[in-house]
């Protein structure tokens, strides 16, 4: 594969995945900040089981958003 084609393919991939990555980052920042603050205030801290539960819910939010994005994008 020549260099120009490779660069073109990389550019197309970046343009396609960029908005999805930014939205995923936004979800993680908003959800994790809110969860962390509420959990510290309400519980005084958290253990590994609660952190794993958070990770499960966060991943579900990301997947749901990705599915919604796939449905809305022609």
Rosetta blueprint (number, residue, H / E / L):
1 X L
2 X L
3 X H
4 X H
5 X H
6 X H
7 X H
8 X H
9 X H
10 X H
11 X H
12 X H
13 X H
14 X H
15 X H
16 X H
17 X H
18 X H
19 X H
20 X H
21 X H
22 X H
23 X H
24 X H
25 X H
26 X H
27 X H
28 X H
29 X H
30 X H
31 X H
32 X H
33 X H
34 X H
35 X H
36 X H
37 X H
38 X H
39 X H
40 X H
41 X H
42 X H
43 X H
44 X L
45 X L
46 X L
47 X L
48 X H
49 X H
50 X H
51 X H
52 X H
53 X H
54 X H
55 X H
56 X H
57 X H
58 X H
59 X H
60 X H
61 X H
62 X H
63 X H
64 X H
65 X H
66 X H
67 X H
68 X H
69 X H
70 X H
71 X H
72 X H
73 X L
74 X L
